[in-house]
Amino acid sequence: MSRRKAAAARAQRHVGPPGARPGVERLESKRDGDWWVRSLTGSSSTKTYTCPGCLQSIRPATPHVVVWPEVKPLLAADALDERRHWHTHCWRRQV
């Protein structure tokens, strides 16, 4: 396969959960399982969230990450229902 065709095939490959935009989400492994992680620039956030890592507020327009489990928890309707907003440094520090 030529380099051009290989590059085109890689560009069309979909990485992420069903319905996700390619290249936006990434899968990360932590001690408690695999998690989908989406980085937000902050410009799209308009609400204040509480970071589960430090229990401090994530104010609107603050860059942060949104995290949800790869596998749906037993009692949840969907894995996306379990998404949480984390400070980027708190998520990185999480083991």
URSUL-V569785 format. One line per field, one symbol per residue. ss: DSSP state (H for helix, E for strand, - for the rest). phi: phi as a letter, one per 40 degrees, with the letter a starting at -180 (. if undefined). psi: psi as a letter, one per 20 degrees, with the letter a starting at -180 (. if undefined). Layout:
ss=???
phi=???
psi=???
This chain:
ss=--HHHHHHHHHH------------EEEEEE--EEEEEEEE--------EE------EE-----EEEEEE---------HHHH-EEE-HHHHHH--
phi=.cccccccccccccbhcdgccdgccbcbbbdchcbcbbcbchcccbbcbbcccbgbcbcdgbcabbbaccbccdcccacccccbcbcdccccccc
psi=prhghghhghhippprrpiqppigqqpqprhjaqppppppihhipirprppihikrqoqqjppaqppqqgppqgjqhqhhijqqpqqghgghhp.
